[in-house]
Amino acid sequence: MNNKYKILLVEDEHNISTLIMTMLESSGYQVIRAGTCALAKTLFVSHCPDLVLLDLGLPDMDGMTFLEDVRKDSLTPIIVLSARTNEKDKVLALDAGANDYVTKPFGAAELLARIRSTLRNYSHSAESGKLPGGKFMVQDLEILYDARQVFIKGKEIKLTQTEYNIVALLSEHCGKMMTYSAIIKGVWGYPDEGSVKKLQVNMANIRKKFGVKPGEATYITNELGVGYRMNSD
């Protein structure tokens, strides 16, 4: 298989980077490797990768610096690979523009699935299907943006204005874990005391209307303490 996607792997631990590089190349990806933030910046500009796998604990500076620099003028998808499991670290990376956050250790199958999903969603988001005037479809869920209508299995789901805005926002970033603060800012425009609770109440109503049982991750996944993601598969 040769999918022709070019991936910039930013990882300073030789054993880990070699393992990931072998796995990616055997799956048909082209891989460019950097062990420092400085080299990663140079390679990003010169090679224009389709996706970046970014470790945060780099020897010359924190990987967050690279992430923030890239996001100043590029939407190239970035998946953070980090041993930092603290919710605060995840939220900071996602709010800074990371498309996904995978904690170490991780399985090869999981990482490859995250890469496929991120590349697919990035490609899709560049098409009219996710923009106002278009149509969004995933699983049995369909959104008609102009009409502000949501359907599941062809049946219209009656949502409040706020509920629709939440669903539409998540769909526009399908596959990306959106933090609570990012959703609150996108839907209400400002945070207030109880904003997270307000979001959670709306999400519970959305799940109920979608026919999703408590604990199920159909259509939308919740990572407690971090945020929500519209599932791409």
C-alpha positions in Angstrom: 0.0 0.0 0.0 1.2 3.5 -0.8 -1.1 6.2 0.5 1.5 8.9 -0.3 0.8 10.9 2.9 3.9 12.5 4.4 4.2 12.5 8.2 6.7 14.5 10.3 7.6 12.5 13.4 8.9 14.8 16.2 10.3 12.4 18.8 13.7 12.5 20.6 13.8 9.0 22.0 15.5 6.9 19.4 13.9 3.5 20.2 10.4 5.0 20.2 10.9 7.0 17.0 12.5 4.0 15.2 9.5 1.8 16.2 6.9 4.4 15.1 8.8 5.1 11.9 8.9 1.4 11.0 5.2 1.0 11.7 4.3 4.0 9.6 6.5 3.1 6.6 5.1 -0.5 6.7 1.7 1.1 6.4 2.7 3.1 3.3 3.4 6.5 4.9 6.4 8.7 4.0 8.2 9.7 7.3 10.5 12.6 8.1 12.0 12.4 11.5 13.2 15.2 13.9 14.6 14.8 17.4 14.4 18.5 18.4 11.9 21.3 18.1 14.4 23.5 16.1 14.9 20.7 13.5 11.1 20.1 13.4 10.4 23.7 12.5 13.0 23.6 9.6 11.6 20.3 8.3 8.0 21.4 8.6 8.7 24.4 6.4 10.9 22.5 3.8 8.8 19.3 3.5 5.2 20.6 4.1 4.0 17.3 5.7 0.4 16.2 5.6 0.4 15.4 9.4 2.7 15.9 12.4 3.2 13.4 15.3 4.5 15.5 18.1 6.1 14.5 21.4 6.0 17.3 24.0 9.1 16.4 26.0 11.8 17.5 23.5 15.4 18.3 24.6 15.7 21.9 23.3 12.3 23.2 24.1 8.7 22.1 24.9 6.8 20.7 22.0 4.0 23.1 22.8 6.2 25.8 21.4 6.3 24.0 18.0 2.5 23.5 18.2 1.8 27.2 18.8 4.2 28.3 16.1 2.7 26.0 13.5 -0.8 27.2 14.4 0.0 30.8 13.7 -0.4 30.2 10.0 -1.1 26.5 9.3 -4.0 24.1 9.8 -1.8 21.0 9.2 -3.2 18.3 11.5 -1.1 17.6 14.6 -1.4 14.6 16.9 0.3 14.9 20.2 2.1 11.8 21.5 2.9 12.3 25.1 3.6 10.5 28.4 1.8 13.4 30.1 -1.5 12.1 31.3 -2.7 15.1 33.3 -6.0 16.5 32.1 -4.5 20.0 32.2 -1.8 19.0 29.7 -4.4 17.5 27.3 -6.6 20.6 27.6 -3.7 23.0 26.9 -2.6 21.0 23.8 -6.1 20.7 22.4 -6.9 24.4 23.1 -3.6 25.3 21.4 -4.7 23.6 18.2 -3.8 19.9 18.5 -6.2 17.7 16.5 -5.8 14.8 18.9 -3.8 13.7 22.0 -2.6 10.1 22.4 -1.0 9.2 25.7 2.0 6.8 25.9 2.2 3.9 25.9 -0.2 3.3 23.0 -0.9 0.4 20.6 0.1 0.4 17.0 -3.5 -0.2 15.8 -4.8 2.7 17.9 -2.2 5.1 16.6 -2.7 4.1 12.9 -6.5 4.5 13.4 -6.1 8.0 14.9 -3.8 9.0 12.0 -6.3 7.7 9.4 -9.2 9.4 11.2 -7.3 12.7 11.5 -6.2 12.7 7.8 -9.7 11.8 6.7 -11.3 14.5 8.7 -8.8 17.2 7.6 -9.4 16.3 4.0 -13.2 16.4 4.5 -13.1 19.7 6.3 -11.5 21.3 3.3 -14.6 20.4 1.2 -17.9 22.1 1.0 -19.7 19.3 2.9 -18.7 20.7 6.3 -19.3 24.4 5.5 -22.6 26.4 5.7 -24.6 25.6 2.6 -23.4 22.0 2.7 -24.3 18.7 4.2 -22.5 16.6 6.9 -23.0 12.9 7.2 -21.4 10.4 9.6 -22.8 7.0 10.6 -26.6 7.5 10.6 -26.3 11.2 11.5 -27.0 13.8 8.8 -26.9 17.6 9.3 -28.3 20.1 6.7 -26.5 23.3 7.7 -28.6 25.8 5.7 -31.9 24.4 7.1 -30.3 23.8 10.6 -31.8 20.4 10.6 -30.5 17.2 12.1 -31.5 13.7 11.0 -30.8 10.2 12.4 -31.7 7.3 10.1 -33.7 9.7 8.0 -35.8 10.9 10.9 -35.6 14.6 11.9 -34.4 15.2 15.5 -35.9 18.3 17.0 -33.1 20.2 18.8 -33.2 23.6 20.6 -31.1 26.4 19.1 -28.3 25.8 21.6 -28.4 22.0 21.1 -28.1 22.4 17.4 -25.2 24.9 17.7 -23.3 22.3 19.9 -23.9 19.5 17.4 -23.0 21.7 14.4 -19.8 22.9 16.1 -18.7 19.4 16.9 -19.5 18.2 13.4 -17.3 21.0 11.9 -14.4 19.6 13.9 -15.4 15.9 13.5 -12.7 13.6 14.9 -11.1 16.3 17.0 -11.4 16.3 20.8 -12.8 19.8 21.6 -12.3 21.0 25.1 -15.1 22.3 27.2 -13.8 25.8 27.0 -13.5 25.7 23.2 -17.1 24.5 22.9 -18.4 27.1 25.4 -16.6 29.9 23.5 -17.9 28.7 20.2 -21.5 28.3 21.3 -22.0 31.0 24.0 -19.1 33.3 23.2 -18.0 33.6 26.8 -17.5 31.5 29.9 -19.5 32.1 33.0 -20.0 30.4 36.3 -21.6 27.1 35.6 -20.8 27.0 31.9 -19.4 23.5 32.0 -22.5 22.3 33.8 -24.7 24.1 31.3 -22.9 22.3 28.5 -23.2 18.9 30.1 -26.9 19.4 30.6 -27.4 20.3 26.9 -25.2 17.3 25.9 -27.3 15.0 28.1 -30.4 16.2 26.3 -28.8 15.8 22.9 -27.8 12.2 23.7 -31.3 11.4 24.9 -32.8 12.9 21.7 -30.3 10.9 19.6 -31.4 7.7 21.4 -28.0 7.1 22.9 -28.0 5.2 26.2 -25.9 6.5 29.2 -22.3 5.4 28.8 -22.5 4.8 25.1 -20.2 6.8 22.8 -22.4 6.6 19.7 -21.9 9.8 17.5 -20.2 11.8 20.3 -17.5 10.7 22.8 -16.9 12.4 26.1 -13.5 12.4 27.8 -14.3 13.4 31.4 -12.6 16.6 32.4 -11.4 17.4 28.9 -14.2 17.7 26.4 -16.3 16.1 23.6 -15.5 14.7 20.1 -17.9 13.9 17.2 -16.9 10.4 16.1 -15.8 10.0 12.5 -16.6 6.3 12.3 
